[in-house]
Amino acid sequence: MTALSDITAPLEQEGTKSVVRNWLKKIGDPVRVNDPIVELETDKVSVEVAADSEGVLAEILLEPGSEAGPGAVLGRLKTGSGKASEAETAQAPTEGPAVAPAGWTGEGERRSIADFDPELRLSPSVRRFCLEHGLDPSGLTGTGRGGRLTRQDVEAALPGRAAAPAAKAEPKAKAPSPKSEAGVTRIPHDSMRRRIAEHMSLSVATAPHVTAVFEADFSAIMAHRKAHKAEMERRGASLTYTAYVVAAAVEAMKVAPTVNSRWHDDFLEVFSDVNVGVGTALGDKGLVVPVIRRAQDLSLFGIAQSLHEMTEKARTGKLAPADVRDGTFSISNHGVSGSLVATPIIINQPQSAILGVGKLEKRVVVREVGGVDAIQIRPMAYVSLTIDHRVLDGAQTNAWLTRFVEVLEGWA
């Protein structure tokens, strides 16, 4: 006896909206428990919805690009006694190529994601990508944590495979495309870019943004990092300047607690836990903001370790919705891409403030040495705090930045 089981969107999501990005199964495909079925995307994270029972995909109710609210029914599985019937499984189309792609080793055909060697520990998206493009993952080198294969590793292997057959083909005169003739390339917006645009526009329209800029001398933390970096690495953490920035931001909250808050129409929500979101660029795909939770309870080592883990998950597409949820304050380290000052940096609503850190560079400064002014060369960076002026005024903003800079410059 068969029955229909709903495939639903998560009840909790982080971001302004959730949309269907891609169906990972086709109607008629067999599905096992915990198989990823459909991929959803917000402006902050992509998440795969997995099957909670075995069966066959019977209906797709929301096509790619459709908005999916919390708990929305995305499609339906046909189930029977907890698993797909033998007849249904036999009739269902199989995943992957019908014949073994060129260059694969071993026993001929690989028709299913399940055929991959489990010791490779591939993520679902990497496994699907290998199948779609006929790549043997065992022959690729992984650059992810612990040597795991990432989607970027697979994508990097594609040009070489595509170039070989092209070299054998007879040369043909290729007519220029209309885009080339016009000198214009039109790139459709993907759902993440649309969600980011909506979120940024909403923030600017909602909150009056004001930015204050200070200058910070990084000499002290550079010396501390040089002395402790190797030890931290032996303990399993990559010690970056961002770890010091997070720690200094936590300390600065003590002089201006309302920086760590959220504005609501009827009240201001001030938090004792400092959950710091750190903007992580994903190249042309946009950015995400993974959150370091309860940063006030973490040592410098703990912050560095959390940063490394979250950044790695972000860049390999492994962030879960919980990893980007409940942030109370955000940091944009825009200086890593070369900018000295960026203003205003858009506040991550409904938070009340966001810190910007500019490019670290050597500059000439004046310092008092033995009661005499002296010209010195120091590693300097501009740091800014963009605030929601409904929540914060200049006094709190400047007090926060003053303490933030004091912590960085006095690190011992």
FIRO-69329 format. One line per field, with one value per residue (C-alpha): x negated, y negated, z; chain. Coordinates in steps of 0.02 Angstrom, whole numbers, m for minus. Each point is the difference from the previous one (the first is absolute). Layout:
u: X|...
v: Y|...
w: Z|...
chain: A|...
//
This chain:
u: 0|m69|25|m57|m121|m27|m174|0|m114|m82|110|m147|m107|m131|23|134|74|m28|14|m16|m171|m5|86|m129|120|120|179|m11|m172|m19|m40|m79|6|m114|m24|m7|153|9|m115|66|m91|16|m111|m107|m10|44|76|46|167|m22|128|66|66|m32|104|13|12|180|34|m97|112|m125|m113|m175|14|162|9|14|63|m38|90|53|36|m132|50|59|m75|95|m39|49|m43|m142|m87|25|72|m114|107|m10|m187|m27|101|m76|m138|m172|m118|m158|m61|65|m176|m165|m76|m169|m145|94|m82|70|156|85|158|36|184|30|m73|m5|m131|m136|m130|66|m179|m10|125|76|137|166|m28|m177|61|139|m120|m121|142|67|m170|m68|m146|m77|m23|m133|m118|19|m97|103|m43|131|m29|m87|m24|185|57|96|113|m135|m122|120|33|m187|m16|131|m97|m137|126|95|m158|m54|146|2|m180|43|148|m17|m23|156|35|106|124|m5|148|118|m67|m179|52|94|m140|125|18|163|m18|165|11|m7|112|m138|m43|184|19|m157|65|168|m83|m120|136|112|m138|m40|184|34|m146|m85|m183|m138|m185|m144|m180|m151|m178|m82|m183|m21|m180|49|107|m126|m134|117|51|m180|m41|152|51|m103|64|181|m25|m68|159|108|45|m53|m37|57|16|189|m8|m74|131|141|m77|m22|180|62|m99|67|180|m30|m8|147|114|135|m117|41|187|146|129|185|145|52|m162|m189|m68|m172|m96|m120|m67|m109|35|m119|35|m153|31|m78|m13|46|m75|129|134|17|m36|64|m17|m38|22|m121|115|m31|m165|m11|m33|m138|m187|m102|m37|185|44|m137|59|182|m49|m98|141|135|m102|m39|182|52|m124|41|189|26|81|160|141|m50|m175|65|141|17|m142|2|m146|m94|m175|m49|m186|5|m185|m48|54|m97|115|m59|173|174|149|135|m15|179|68|59|180|68|m170|m50|m180|m137|m189|m108|m187|m102|m162|m150|m146|m156|25|m101|65|m57|m33|m66|m162|m82|104|m52|105|m75|48|22|62|139|122|165|180|158|141|179|162|159|150|188|28|170|m96|m169|m69|m175|m46|28|m76|m161|m13|13|m132|m116|2|m15|m158|m71|16|m86|m141|m28|0|m130
v: 0|m170|m172|m178|m87|m190|m73|m164|m150|m24|m92|m111|m91|m138|m134|m109|133|180|59|167|4|172|170|136|139|20|64|189|5|118|m87|71|m69|m154|m16|m186|m37|m187|m148|m162|m166|m163|m154|79|188|147|153|172|75|187|140|63|160|116|m5|m75|m186|m16|m188|m163|m141|m145|m20|m79|m186|17|m79|125|m60|91|168|m17|164|15|168|174|173|159|119|178|94|m121|33|m5|157|106|m40|m187|8|100|m121|m157|m82|16|m143|m34|53|157|54|m25|m169|m1|12|91|154|159|93|m92|m92|m110|m46|m63|m116|151|82|m119|62|m53|m28|m152|m88|m103|m125|29|m149|57|176|m64|m118|144|104|m142|m34|176|m24|138|m82|126|m78|m178|m91|m82|m170|0|32|167|18|11|m31|m163|m55|m124|146|87|m159|m28|171|m35|m114|130|136|m114|m57|173|38|m179|14|149|m83|m76|m188|m94|m183|m53|m138|m133|5|m149|m34|m14|m113|m115|2|38|154|25|110|56|m28|160|17|m39|m164|m48|36|m100|m147|4|13|m144|m112|37|m43|m168|m44|51|m67|m171|49|m104|48|m51|37|23|55|149|47|188|8|85|137|31|32|111|98|26|70|116|48|161|56|m32|99|148|m6|m2|m183|m123|m165|m144|m186|23|102|m150|m114|112|5|m190|m24|109|m105|m163|57|m28|m190|m11|152|m66|29|184|m20|13|m134|44|m119|6|39|21|175|m7|164|65|131|m73|104|m72|24|m12|m40|134|m34|139|m82|m48|99|m132|17|86|m46|151|m35|30|31|m61|m79|m80|174|45|m23|m66|181|44|m148|46|180|m49|m122|133|127|m122|m72|173|51|m159|22|184|m26|96|m135|52|m124|1|m60|m169|m25|m110|m123|m155|m95|13|m32|m40|25|m91|m42|176|m48|m164|m140|m125|m63|59|m103|27|187|61|58|180|m31|1|m24|m174|m14|73|m17|m30|37|m76|53|19|m100|m89|m187|m143|m56|m115|79|m81|83|m63|m159|m38|23|129|54|188|130|107|132|m95|34|m105|75|m59|28|m24|m21|m5|m179|48|103|m83|m176|m69|17|189|25|m92|79|172|m38|m80|156|113|m89|m2|189|28|m121|60|186|93
w: 0|m50|75|m35|117|m6|m29|97|19|172|124|49|m127|3|m131|m74|m114|m50|m180|m86|m81|m77|8|27|m48|m146|7|5|81|148|163|157|177|17|m188|m48|m107|m27|32|75|4|96|m6|136|m24|m112|81|m65|53|30|m7|166|m79|m147|m157|m173|m42|m58|m11|m14|60|2|m152|8|32|99|172|142|168|163|m1|m182|m90|m136|m72|48|17|m39|141|39|159|28|m166|m186|m78|m108|m152|30|29|m157|m106|74|m101|74|38|m95|m171|m84|m44|88|m44|m84|121|137|72|75|m49|m143|48|150|m6|177|129|115|m112|54|124|173|59|m114|116|m139|35|m94|m114|m47|m36|m113|m89|m35|m72|m107|m78|m9|119|106|172|51|m128|64|137|137|72|137|183|26|m187|m38|m178|m24|m142|m52|m18|m118|m98|m19|m80|m134|m120|m26|m44|m118|m89|m61|m117|m60|m57|m112|m82|m173|9|m47|m26|147|m28|135|117|11|174|m64|m143|117|129|138|107|95|153|78|188|101|151|126|m88|m4|186|42|m102|90|171|m33|m71|149|123|m81|m13|180|101|m5|m24|79|m6|114|m52|115|m33|86|21|m24|69|163|m76|m139|131|101|m155|m52|173|13|m177|m6|169|m52|m159|99|104|m156|m28|m134|88|m111|32|m7|161|90|m78|65|174|5|m59|143|125|m73|31|186|m22|m122|23|m117|m148|28|m29|m120|m35|5|m24|184|90|m9|25|85|11|132|m122|m138|m156|m130|m185|m112|m183|m113|m187|m122|m154|m131|93|137|184|155|184|111|185|144|147|178|m50|173|72|m123|17|m145|m45|5|m111|m125|m4|m27|m138|m92|10|m54|m144|m64|7|m90|m143|m25|5|162|106|86|36|184|m47|m62|125|155|m35|111|m79|m165|m66|m179|m28|m167|9|m55|m176|4|56|129|50|m50|51|41|28|m3|168|9|54|131|83|56|m60|m109|13|m153|m5|m141|m82|116|m68|60|26|70|170|139|171|158|56|159|m4|m178|m158|m116|m176|m12|m123|73|m66|m2|m51|m3|103|m12|93|m100|115|m9|58|72|130|22|4|m24|184|8|m173|40|174|m80|m132|128|108|m153|m57|178|10|m167|35|178|m35|102
chain: A|A|A|A|A|A|A|A|A|A|A|A|A|A|A|A|A|A|A|A|A|A|A|A|A|A|A|A|A|A|A|A|A|A|A|A|A|A|A|A|A|A|A|A|A|A|A|A|A|A|A|A|A|A|A|A|A|A|A|A|A|A|A|A|A|A|A|A|A|A|A|A|A|A|A|A|A|A|A|A|A|A|A|A|A|A|A|A|A|A|A|A|A|A|A|A|A|A|A|A|A|A|A|A|A|A|A|A|A|A|A|A|A|A|A|A|A|A|A|A|A|A|A|A|A|A|A|A|A|A|A|A|A|A|A|A|A|A|A|A|A|A|A|A|A|A|A|A|A|A|A|A|A|A|A|A|A|A|A|A|A|A|A|A|A|A|A|A|A|A|A|A|A|A|A|A|A|A|A|A|A|A|A|A|A|A|A|A|A|A|A|A|A|A|A|A|A|A|A|A|A|A|A|A|A|A|A|A|A|A|A|A|A|A|A|A|A|A|A|A|A|A|A|A|A|A|A|A|A|A|A|A|A|A|A|A|A|A|A|A|A|A|A|A|A|A|A|A|A|A|A|A|A|A|A|A|A|A|A|A|A|A|A|A|A|A|A|A|A|A|A|A|A|A|A|A|A|A|A|A|A|A|A|A|A|A|A|A|A|A|A|A|A|A|A|A|A|A|A|A|A|A|A|A|A|A|A|A|A|A|A|A|A|A|A|A|A|A|A|A|A|A|A|A|A|A|A|A|A|A|A|A|A|A|A|A|A|A|A|A|A|A|A|A|A|A|A|A|A|A|A|A|A|A|A|A|A|A|A|A|A|A|A|A|A|A|A|A|A|A|A|A|A|A|A|A|A|A|A|A|A|A|A|A|A|A|A|A|A|A|A|A|A|A|A|A|A|A|A|A|A|A|A|A|A|A|A|A|A|A|A|A
//
